[in-house]
Amino acid sequence: MTPTTFNPGKGAGSTVGIAILGYGTVGSQVLRLMVENADEFAHRTG
């Protein structure tokens, strides 16, 4: 997964890092959902 730029307004932008603590059943599925829905996250956040 690569960093994505979050733009809350024109000209603004910053990289948001996300850490997954634990990669068991829950952590692996959270990561899977985030990767599968990356386009939706980008669309909703600008």
C-alpha positions in Angstrom: 0.0 0.0 0.0 1.4 3.4 -0.9 0.8 6.8 0.8 -2.2 8.8 -0.5 -2.5 12.6 -0.4 -5.5 14.0 1.5 -6.7 17.4 0.2 -9.2 19.0 2.6 -9.1 22.3 0.5 -7.5 23.8 -2.5 -3.7 23.9 -2.3 -3.6 21.9 0.9 -2.3 18.3 1.0 -0.6 16.0 3.4 0.3 12.3 3.5 -1.6 10.2 6.0 0.1 7.1 7.3 -1.9 4.2 8.7 -0.5 1.5 11.0 -2.0 -1.9 11.4 -1.3 -3.4 14.9 -1.5 -7.1 14.6 -2.0 -9.0 11.4 -4.3 -11.8 12.7 -7.9 -12.3 11.6 -9.1 -8.8 12.3 -6.0 -6.9 11.2 -5.6 -8.8 7.9 -9.3 -8.2 7.0 -9.1 -4.5 7.9 -6.1 -4.1 5.6 -7.9 -6.1 2.9 -11.0 -3.9 3.0 -8.8 -0.7 3.0 -6.9 -1.9 -0.1 -10.1 -3.1 -1.9 -11.9 0.2 -1.1 -8.9 2.6 -1.7 -10.7 4.3 -4.6 -13.8 5.0 -2.5 -11.6 6.4 0.3 -9.9 8.7 -2.2 -13.2 9.8 -3.7 -14.8 10.6 -0.3 -11.8 12.5 1.1 -11.0 14.5 -2.1 
